């Protein structure tokens, strides 16, 4: 791929992206698309952002994950695994949704759990 990138005057990443588009979409994947970024609001709209906030108020352990602290990556993975988003969203999309809700990741809460319920 580096050789193709040099001949085409582009990066290795661009070549991999084009090859992947061709493998998944055929010739239609080679058509030039919009370079405009896809809005995160479409993936995590108002209701989706509120459900994200409700999820983050639970311990990750209730979703079957061992860490007691949410990360943006873990939140994206859990939302996708539970069918809350049709495709896995990026950490930036989760961060943007939290900003719209005026929630800061700096206020992360550690969930302390004890083996003895009493």
N, C-alpha and C positions, 0 to 999 in steps of 0.2 A: 504494500500500500504506500510506503514512502516514495517509491519510484513513480507510481501513478500521480501522487500528490505533487512531486517535483515537475513532472511533465505538464500537469494541469495548472500549475501555479497556485495551488491551494494547500490547505493543511491536511494532515492524516485524518483528523476528525471529520472534515468535510467529506473526504472520500468514503469513510466508513458510514456516514449518514446517508450518502447517495446510494451506496450499495445496499444498505438496509432498506431504504425506501423502495428500491427496485425489487428486492426480494419479497417484500410484503405487498406492494401495490402494483408491481409490473411497470410497464412503460408510463402509466399515469403518474407514478411516483417521481418520474424525472421532470415533470412539468414544474416550472418555477412557481413557487407559492409566495404568499405574502411574508415579508420579513418582520411584520409587526408582531410584537409579543402577544401571546394569547392571554386574555384577562383572567385573573384568578377568581374574579367575582362569579364568572360563569360556573366554575367548578365548586366553589365554596360560597354560594350566595348567602343571603341573610339567614335563612332557616338552617342551611348547612353549617354556617358559622356558629349559630346558637347550639346546634347539636354537638359541635366540636367542643364548645365551652362546657357543656354538660358532661361530656366524656372526660375532659381534663379535671373535673371536680371529683372524679373517682380515682381510686388507686389503680395503677397499671396492673397490679396483681389480680384485680377482679376480672381483667381481660385475659388472664393467663400468662402474664409476662413477669419475670422475676424482679426487675428493678423496681424500686419504690418511688422513682422520680420520672416524670414524663420528659421526653426529649421531642423535638420537632420531628425527627425521623421516626421515632416510635409512634407518635400520634398519627403520622401519615400512613404508616404500615398497618396500624390497627383499624383505621377508617376504611382502608382498602380491603383488608381481610374480612371485615364485617359487612362489606357491601354498601358502605355509606357513600363511596365515590366510585364511579364507573372505571376510573383508572387511577393509578397511584399518583397522588399529587406531590409536589416538591416541598421541601422544608420552607422555601420562600412563600409558597401559597398558604401554608399553615400560619407562618409568621404574619403575612398580610391580613389574613382573616382575623387573627388575634388583635392586630392593631386596630382594625375596624371596630372591634368590640371594646377597644380601649383596655385590653388585658396585656400586662407585661409579663414576659417570660422570666423576668428577674424575680418575680414573687413566687417562684416555684415552691411548692409545699412538699416536704418530705413526709411520707406516710410511714408511721411507726406502727408496726404490728407485733403483737406478742403471741407466742404459742399458747399461752394459758388465757382463755377468755375471761377468767375471773380476775 
